[in-house]
Amino acid sequence: MREDRSSKVFGTVFLEIVMPPEVTSTPRVDGWTLRVWPVARLGDGTLEAEPDLPGACLTFLIGRLRAAGITPLVPPSDGAISRPST
């Protein structure tokens, strides 16, 4: 997992999240690059995520976030990430 601190948008998944006060940094999830933006309409922030490998599973990401005490709002459907063909 790498944490990108630049301001360029890199993610393929964006989720609004609710974070408990004791979580003060971007969570680490193996196989994903994550960044939390402190801006959201409903939650505490917006999680930007990019899988490090093809076929990364959103269910795995959401499960790891919940295990870290972070609640994703309106989670995406289960399954692997598929990129549009260019």
Residue pairs with C-beta under 8 A, 6 or more apart in sequence:
1 28
1 29
1 30
1 31
1 32
1 33
1 34
1 52
2 33
2 52
3 26
3 28
3 33
3 34
3 35
4 10
4 33
4 35
5 35
9 48
10 33
10 35
10 48
10 50
11 35
11 48
11 49
11 50
12 49
12 50
12 51
12 81
12 83
13 47
13 48
13 49
13 50
13 51
13 58
13 61
13 76
13 81
14 46
14 47
14 48
14 49
15 46
15 47
15 49
15 72
15 73
15 74
15 75
15 76
16 40
16 41
16 42
16 43
16 45
16 46
16 47
16 72
16 73
16 74
17 36
17 40
17 43
17 44
17 45
17 46
17 47
17 65
17 70
17 71
17 72
17 73
18 43
18 44
18 70
18 71
18 73
19 36
19 43
19 44
19 45
19 69
19 70
19 71
20 69
20 70
22 69
23 68
23 69
23 70
26 34
26 35
26 36
27 34
27 64
27 65
27 68
27 70
28 34
29 49
29 60
29 61
29 64
29 65
30 64
31 51
31 52
31 53
31 56
31 60
32 49
32 50
32 51
32 52
32 56
32 61
33 49
33 50
33 51
33 52
34 47
34 48
34 49
35 47
35 48
36 45
36 46
36 47
36 48
37 45
37 46
37 47
37 48
38 44
38 45
39 45
39 46
40 46
42 73
43 71
43 73
47 65
47 70
47 72
49 61
51 81
54 81
54 83
55 80
55 81
56 80
56 81
57 78
57 79
57 80
58 75
58 76
58 77
58 78
58 79
58 80
58 81
59 78
59 79
62 72
62 75
62 76
65 71
65 72
66 72
